[in-house]
Amino acid sequence: MLPLSLLRTCQGHPMLVELKTGETYNGFLVSIDTWMNLNLREVVCTSKDGEKFWKVTEIYIRGSAIKYLRVPDEIIDVVQEENANRRDNRPNSRGRGRGRGRGGGRGRGDRGRG
């Protein structure tokens, strides 16, 4: 299971984000990009010491600042089912293949062929 596919499935669902600074953000995932930058909506922020709380309507979190993400267990189950279905629906053919060919390409002529 790839992290980005899991997070894309989480869009619209609640999640917890902890930053490397120790602050935590609880909110609904709006969007994510390939660098794991997040947009959260209806966010409750908690300070590092856990004593201060504040509410923000929307926040952007840079992916490199994230320590960990907590997603609902139901989302993980959904992604695992999708991956299993994708594997089951894949055809069993191996394709035409290219093989190794007959030398040529780069190198020193026909060395090694006898």
Residue, then its C-alpha position, 0 to 999 in steps of 0.5 A: m500500500l503506497p502512502l499517497s494512495l492511502l492519503r488520497t483515499c482519506q480526502g474528506h475524512p478526519m485525520l491527526v497530523e503531528l509536526k516535528t515541532g510537536e504541535t498537532y492538528n486534527g481536521f478533515l483532509v481537503s487535498i494532498d500533493t505528491w510532496m505530501n503537503l496537506n490542506l486541512r479544514e475545520v482544524v483544532c490545533t494543539s500546542k506542543d505542551g498540550e495546554k493551548f488549543w485553538k480552532v482554524t477554519e483551514i490550514y496548509i501543512r508542508g509535507s517536510a514538517i510532518k512527523y506522522l499522520r493518523v488516519p481512521d482504520e476504516i480508510i486503511d481497510v478500504v485501500q486494502e480491499e481496493n488493492a486486492n480487487r485490483r490484483d484479482n482483476r489483473p490479466n494473467s498474461r505476461g505480455r510480448g516481452r523483449g527478451r535479451g536480443r542478440g547482442g549489438g548495442r553498446g560495447r566492443g563488437d561480438r566479444g563473447r559470442g562463439 
